[in-house]
Every structure is written in C-alpha cells, then in structure tokens.
Amino acid sequence: MSKVVLITGGSSGIGKSIGEFLHQKGFIVYGTSRNPEKVLNSIFPLVALDVRDVESIHLAVAQIIQSTGRLDVVINNAGVGITGPLEEIPMEEIKNNFDTNFFGPIAVMKAVLPQMRQQKSGLIVNITSIAGYMGLPYRSVYSASKGALELITEALRMEVKSFGIQITNVAPGDFATNIAAGRFHAPIIQGSDYERAYGSILKTMDEHVDSGSNPNEMAEAVFQIIQEKNPRIHYKVGAFMQKISIVLKRILPDTVYEKMLMNHYKL
C-alpha cells in the first residue's frame, strides 16, 4: 500500500523537490501552501495551510485523513529565513520567524500525532538546518529557531517511540532555492555600526545560496530515511565543509571555533 505523505511548504524549493521525487516513487503526496490556488505547476495536490494558523493546520490534516484514511509520513519543511544584526531586527520579525520555524512545526506535530498513535505507526521528518548547530553572525534568529527545533525533536522522539512513531531531523546546508528571496533582511542602515560587516556577510550568504547544491539531494536523502526501519536522530545533507563544521564545533575549544567563524566571515 502506498504511503501517504504530507509536506508543509510543498509549493517551492526543497519541499517541492521532495514532493516531486516521492510522487514519482509512487507515494501519495500532499503538499501545502498558504495560497494553493496560485500554484499552477504542482504535480501533486496542494492543500491550504499556514503553519502560523492552528485552525488551518487541523483543517488540512483532517482533509487528508478523510481522503486517504491514514497519514504515514509528515515532513515539516515550511520555514523562512531571516538575517540582520540582532540589535536591528524588529521584535515582530523575530517572533514571526519563531512562529514559522519553531511553533509552526510543533503545531503540525500536535495535529498529526493522534492519527499516528491510532495507526501505531508514523514518521515525522523535521527539516532544520546546519545553521541550527551553531550561532552564526547576522543569522542569530534563524540559527536559534532551527536549533530549537532540533532539540525539541530529540525530546519528542523519546516521548512517542512506544507508540510506534518515529521522529528525525534532517539539517540541510546551502541549496539552490528561492529562500533568499523570501527571507526577511534587516535593512543595511547607512551610518550604522553594523553597516560594513553586515553588508559584506549578506552578500556572501546570497552567493552561497546561489551556488548551493541541487535540492534533489535533499529529496533523495528524505526518500532513503523513509525506507529505514530505525531512522537516526540527526541527518546532515550538504557540502563537506558545511557538515564538517558541526564536527569541529564538537571537538574544538569554544573560543577557537568562534575565531574560526569570525575569520570565515571576515569579522
């Protein structure tokens, strides 16, 4: 029997790539979008869902379960980027980022867990970020929201394991998607003490995304995880140097690692 998959943020970028790959592999895929009627090129159905709106989450999940009778895999992919000096990022933008990247996935998990408990089976894949393993300059809020999702996954995984439910994190590095266009950029303020450093790093970040890996690598990685009987807690998908940076953080003294990052970002 084909597995039923729900992917939040399935209309573009990594979510769309995962959905198309799984659809071609014979899975029954449902993606989500805040405005599915505006998406004309999706090869799998899209349902309306905004991860910041709990009611829309419950309506979307109920719609899928009513259509299919089950829900086997949930991929928490919807997320937004944010950059800027912490001092200059408006509080409402910080809260919006956490609502989307952290509280949104929690709300989705709370909505699907009853069905998975009833089935005595299910897999939740949370798409986090390699940036969530370290505090990166001018990406502080993004690192924090993704790091928080990594930790809550570790805890929830233990809480639901006895119900036959598995939860895992997949942390991508830089991929060639449209995330840079959709993220909140704190403006570069002329005369600000952060003007030079932030302007330089913002340019570097955009270049990394433009030259990033093919998002199909993430699709293949998620497909392989779905096939595993006992998925690991953490997976990292990205360039070698991005993945090795996590290892270096574990083994290097904090101040040495901080100096390495500052040299990388020319701070």
N, C-alpha and C positions, 0 to 999 in steps of 0.2 A: 504494500500500500504506500502510495506517495506521501511523503511527509509534508505537512502544512507549515509554511514559514511566514512569519510576519517581520518585515524590515521597516523600522522607522527611518524617515528621511530617505525614501527609496526613489525619489524623482531625479536625483543627480548624483554626481561624484561617486564615492566609494559605495554608497547604498545602492545606487542604480547598477553599478558593475556587479556587485554581489547578487542582486536580484536577477539580472540577466543570465549570469553564469548558472545559478541554481535552477532557474526556469528551463534552461537548455539541458540540464541534467535530469529533468523530469520531476522536480519538486513543484508543489502547488504554492506559488509565491504571491503574497500580498505585500505591496509597498504602501507607504503612507506619504502624504503631502498635506501641507496646510491648505493648498488650493489645487486639488487633483484635476479640476476641470480645465485648468490652464496648461496641463501637461499632455501633449498630443502624441508623443513618440514612445510611450511606455509599452513594452511587450508583455507586461504582467499588470494585473489590475491594481489601481491605487485607491485607497480609501482616505477620507478626510480625517486628519489627526494633527493636533498641535500638542506637543509634549508639555506645554505650559498650561494646558487646559484639561483638567482631570476628567470632566464630563465627556470631552471629545475622545479621550483615550478609552473610556468604558464603552462608548457607543461603537467605536471602531472594532474593539476586541469582541464585543457581542455580535456585531455584524459578521465577522469572520467565523466565529464559532457556530453561529446559526447556519451559515452557508456550508460549512465543512464538517461540523460535529466534533472537531478537535483542534488542537494547536500544539505542534511538536517543537518548533524552534522559533525563538524570538531573538531578533538581532537589534539591540539598542544602538542605532547608528546616528540618529539625529543629533546634531551638535553645531555649535557656532564658535568661530574664532574670535579673539579679542587681543588687541595689542595696545601698548602705551605705558608711560610711566605711571605707576600705581597712584602717585600723588595727583595726577591729572586726569585719571579715568573717572567719569561721573559715577556716583554710587548706584544710580539706577541701571547703568550698563553692567556693572559688576553683578548686581542682583539678577539681571536678565540672563547673564551668562550662566550663573549657577542654576537658575530656573530651567534652562535648556539642557545644559551639560550634566547636571547632577540630580536636581529634584525631578526633572522630567523622566529620566531613566528609572528612578525609584518608583514613580507613579505608574509607569508601564509595567514594571515587575510586580507591583502590588495588584495590578489589574489582571495579570495572566496567571499568577501563581495558583489561585483557586482551581482553574481548569486543569492545570498541570498536576496538582495534588489529586484531583479526581481521577485523572488518567493514570496516576502513579508513574508518570514519565514526563520528560520535557528537558529542553536545553535552552538556556539563556546565554547569549553571547553579547557582552558589553564592549563596544568599540571605544577604547580610551585613547591614549597617545603616549608615545615615547617621552613627550614633554611632561607627562604626568609623573615621571620618575625623578624629576629634578626641578628646582626653581630656576627658570630661565629669565634673564633680564628682559624687561619690557613685554614679557609674556606671563607675568606673575599670576594673573587671574585664570588664564587658560590652564597653566600648569596645575594650579590649585584645584580647579573643578575636575580635571581629569584624574589627578592623583586621588581625590576624594572618592571618585567612582571606583578606582582600583581597590581601595581599602574596603569600601562597603561591600564589594563583590566577594572579597575574601571572607568576610563575616557571614554574609547571607548564604554563601555556598555551604557552610557548615550547618546552618540552621535548617536547610531544606534537603540535605543529602538523604536523610532517612525516608523521604517521600518519593525517592526515585528521580529527583530533579537535579540536574547538573548546571552549574553556572561557571563561566570562564570570562577572562578578559583577553582582548586582542588589542595590542598597542601598535598602531601604525606610526611610521616615521613620516617623511615628506612624500606626498604623492601628487602627481599632476592632476589636480582637480580645480574646481572653481571656488574653493573655500576662501581664498584670499579676497575674492570679490564680495563675498557675503559676510565677512567678519567685521566687527567694529574696530576701526582705527581711531584711537585718540588723535586729534589733530596735532600736527607739529606746530607748536606755538613759537612764533618768531620772538626771539629775545629770552625764551625760557632757558633755564639752566640745563634742561634735558635736550634742547634742540639739536645739537650736533650728534650726540650719541644715539638718540632715538631715531633720528632721520637716517643715519647710517645703518642701524640694525634693521629698521623697517624695510629698507631696500634689499638687504641681504636675505631677509625672510621671504620676501616675494620671489627673489631669484631661486631660492631653494625649492619653493612650491612649483615654479615654472619648470624647473629641471628635475622634478621629482619622479619617482618610479611610476610605472603603469598601474593604475588601480586594480587591474585584473589580478595582480599578485595577491591583493587582499582577498579577492573573490575566491581564488584557488585555496588560500590558507583557511578561509572560513569553511569551504567545502570539505577540506581534509579534517578539520576539527569536528564537523558534524558526523563524519564517518567513525570517529574514535569512540571506543567503548567507554573509556575513562579519560575525558579531556583534562589537561593540566589546568592549573590555576591561572597561569600567565603565559601569553604568547607575545612575541615581538616580531613585527614584519616591517622591514625597511632596509636601508643601506647598511653595510657592515659597520661603518664608523658611528652611525646613529645607535645601533644595537650595542656596540662595544662601550659606548659612553655610559650605559647603565652598569656594566661590569666595573668600569673604572670608578664610578661613584661608590660602589660597594667596597672596593679594596684600597682606594686612596684616602689619605687623611683629608678631612673636610676642607681645610684651607688650601691644600694642594689642588684639589678638584675645583674649588672656586677660582683659583688663579688660572687654571687651565681654561675654564669657561670664559673668564674675563679676557684672556689672550685671544681666544677664538673670536670673541665679539669685539675685540679691539677697544676695550674699556680701560 
